[in-house]
């Protein structure tokens, strides 16, 4: 775990100091190590145009692609930068939580913040948050049906009650991964419908 965090720090430094060729070489080495490992290392590397490469824990390859990578692509424009920042911060906290389990709760809170920021952008109102989606039939205005409303209402309740209000609660890797995927699904759904 420490090695992964150090590799990420090195990737960030190379990007920040505009050492493109060194970054490309390190990315190639990391990708080869991941691809040729005889066991699943549980990580993957994602490269971006506007920032350095990021190492993420991997779950389901399909879900990671559709509900994490695609989300970050949907959030590329400047208007959605607050959502992207919260979502990426949550992914980083999730990565760091392997060695510091208390950070799972931080990752969940960041995902809830990403949902809050999504609602602010969607309804062009800085006073709204994720919980406001479920009032005044806003879920319909966001293009959600009653079943989707129920799924995301439960996501908000879970994050709110379990991670925010119960400071002594233990959140596991699987809980956090589930919340990340549901958050990605929510963001992708409402932004592609609007």
C-alpha positions as CSV (number, residue, x, y, z in Angstrom):
1,X,0.0,0.0,0.0
2,X,2.8,2.4,0.9
3,X,4.5,1.6,-2.4
4,X,1.3,2.5,-4.3
5,X,1.0,5.8,-2.4
6,X,4.6,6.6,-3.2
7,X,4.2,5.8,-6.9
8,X,1.1,8.1,-6.9
9,X,3.1,10.9,-5.3
10,X,5.9,10.4,-7.8
11,X,3.4,10.5,-10.7
12,X,1.9,13.7,-9.3
13,X,5.4,15.3,-8.9
14,X,6.4,14.4,-12.5
15,X,3.2,15.9,-13.8
16,X,3.4,19.1,-11.7
17,X,7.1,19.7,-12.7
18,X,6.3,19.0,-16.4
19,X,8.6,16.0,-16.7
20,X,6.5,14.4,-19.4
21,X,8.9,11.8,-20.7
22,X,9.8,10.6,-17.2
23,X,6.1,10.4,-16.4
24,X,5.4,8.4,-19.6
25,X,8.2,6.0,-18.7
26,X,6.9,5.5,-15.2
27,X,3.4,5.0,-16.5
28,X,4.7,2.3,-18.9
29,X,6.5,0.5,-16.1
30,X,3.4,0.6,-13.8
31,X,1.1,-0.6,-16.6
32,X,3.4,-3.4,-17.4
33,X,3.7,-4.4,-13.8
34,X,-0.1,-4.5,-13.4
35,X,-0.6,-6.3,-16.7
36,X,2.0,-9.0,-16.2
37,X,1.4,-9.7,-12.6
38,X,0.5,-13.3,-12.0
39,X,-2.0,-12.2,-9.4
40,X,-4.6,-9.4,-9.4
41,X,-2.9,-6.5,-7.7
42,X,-6.3,-4.8,-7.1
43,X,-5.2,-1.6,-8.7
44,X,-5.5,0.1,-12.1
45,X,-3.9,3.1,-13.7
46,X,-6.0,5.8,-15.4
47,X,-4.4,8.6,-17.5
48,X,-5.9,12.0,-18.0
49,X,-5.3,14.8,-20.5
50,X,-5.5,17.6,-17.9
51,X,-3.8,16.0,-14.9
52,X,-1.3,13.3,-14.2
53,X,-2.0,9.6,-14.2
54,X,-3.9,8.3,-11.2
55,X,-3.7,4.9,-9.5
56,X,-7.1,3.6,-8.3
57,X,-8.2,0.4,-6.6
58,X,-10.0,-1.8,-9.0
59,X,-13.3,-3.5,-8.5
60,X,-15.2,-4.9,-11.4
61,X,-13.4,-3.9,-14.6
62,X,-16.8,-3.1,-16.3
63,X,-18.1,-1.1,-13.3
64,X,-14.8,0.8,-12.9
65,X,-14.9,1.8,-16.6
66,X,-18.6,2.8,-16.7
67,X,-19.1,4.2,-13.2
68,X,-15.7,5.7,-12.4
69,X,-13.7,6.4,-15.6
70,X,-16.7,7.5,-17.6
71,X,-17.9,9.7,-14.8
72,X,-14.6,11.5,-14.7
73,X,-15.0,12.1,-18.5
74,X,-18.5,13.4,-18.0
75,X,-17.1,15.9,-15.5
76,X,-14.4,17.4,-17.8
77,X,-16.1,20.8,-18.4
78,X,-15.3,23.6,-16.0
79,X,-18.9,24.0,-14.9
80,X,-18.7,20.6,-13.2
81,X,-15.3,21.1,-11.6
82,X,-16.7,21.0,-8.0
83,X,-18.4,17.6,-8.6
84,X,-15.2,16.3,-10.2
85,X,-13.0,17.6,-7.3
86,X,-15.2,15.9,-4.7
87,X,-15.5,12.6,-6.7
88,X,-11.7,12.5,-7.2
89,X,-11.0,13.3,-3.6
90,X,-13.3,10.4,-2.6
91,X,-11.4,8.1,-4.9
92,X,-8.1,9.2,-3.4
93,X,-9.5,8.7,0.2
94,X,-10.6,5.2,-0.9
95,X,-7.1,4.4,-2.1
96,X,-5.5,5.7,1.1
97,X,-8.1,3.8,3.3
98,X,-6.4,0.5,2.6
99,X,-3.7,1.5,5.1
100,X,-6.0,3.8,7.2
101,X,-9.5,2.4,7.4
102,X,-10.9,5.6,9.0
103,X,-10.6,7.2,5.6
104,X,-13.4,5.0,4.2
105,X,-15.8,7.4,6.0
106,X,-14.1,10.3,4.4
107,X,-14.5,8.7,1.0
108,X,-18.2,8.2,1.6
109,X,-18.6,11.9,2.7
110,X,-16.8,13.0,-0.4
111,X,-19.2,10.9,-2.6
112,X,-22.1,12.6,-0.8
113,X,-20.5,16.0,-1.5
114,X,-20.2,15.1,-5.2
115,X,-23.9,14.4,-5.2
116,X,-24.6,17.7,-3.4
117,X,-22.5,19.5,-6.0
118,X,-24.3,17.7,-8.8
119,X,-27.7,19.0,-7.5
120,X,-26.4,22.5,-7.2
121,X,-25.3,22.5,-10.9
122,X,-28.3,20.7,-12.1
123,X,-30.8,23.1,-10.6
124,X,-28.4,26.2,-10.7
125,X,-29.0,26.8,-7.0
126,X,-26.1,26.9,-4.5
127,X,-28.4,26.4,-1.6
128,X,-29.5,22.9,-2.7
129,X,-27.9,19.6,-1.8
130,X,-28.5,16.0,-2.6
131,X,-31.4,15.7,0.0
132,X,-33.3,18.4,-1.9
133,X,-33.6,16.2,-4.9
134,X,-36.3,14.3,-3.1
135,X,-38.5,17.3,-2.3
136,X,-40.9,19.1,-4.6
137,X,-40.6,16.3,-7.2
138,X,-37.2,17.5,-8.3
139,X,-36.3,13.9,-9.1
140,X,-38.7,14.2,-12.0
141,X,-37.2,17.4,-13.2
142,X,-33.8,15.6,-13.1
143,X,-35.2,12.9,-15.4
144,X,-35.4,10.2,-12.7
145,X,-38.3,7.8,-12.4
146,X,-39.8,6.7,-9.0
147,X,-37.6,3.6,-8.8
148,X,-34.5,5.6,-9.4
149,X,-35.6,8.2,-6.9
150,X,-35.9,5.4,-4.3
151,X,-32.5,4.0,-5.1
152,X,-30.8,7.4,-4.7
153,X,-32.9,8.4,-1.7
154,X,-31.5,5.2,0.0
155,X,-28.0,6.2,-1.1
156,X,-28.4,9.6,0.5
157,X,-29.9,8.1,3.7
158,X,-27.2,5.5,4.0
159,X,-24.4,8.0,3.6
160,X,-26.1,10.6,5.7
161,X,-27.0,8.4,8.7
162,X,-24.2,5.9,8.6
163,X,-21.2,8.0,7.7
164,X,-22.2,11.5,8.9
165,X,-24.3,11.0,12.0
166,X,-22.9,7.8,13.5
167,X,-19.3,8.8,14.2
168,X,-18.6,5.4,15.8
169,X,-19.8,3.3,12.8
170,X,-17.4,1.2,10.9
171,X,-17.5,1.5,7.1
172,X,-15.9,-1.3,5.2
173,X,-14.1,-1.4,1.8
174,X,-17.2,-3.1,0.2
175,X,-19.6,-0.5,1.7
176,X,-17.4,2.3,0.3
177,X,-17.0,0.7,-3.1
178,X,-20.8,0.3,-3.3
179,X,-21.3,4.0,-2.5
180,X,-18.7,5.0,-5.1
181,X,-20.4,3.0,-7.8
182,X,-23.9,4.3,-6.8
183,X,-22.6,7.9,-6.8
184,X,-21.0,7.4,-10.2
185,X,-24.3,5.9,-11.5
186,X,-26.2,8.9,-10.1
187,X,-23.9,11.5,-11.6
188,X,-23.7,9.8,-15.0
189,X,-27.5,9.4,-15.1
190,X,-28.5,12.9,-14.2
191,X,-25.9,14.6,-16.4
192,X,-26.6,12.5,-19.4
193,X,-30.3,13.1,-19.1
194,X,-30.1,16.8,-18.5
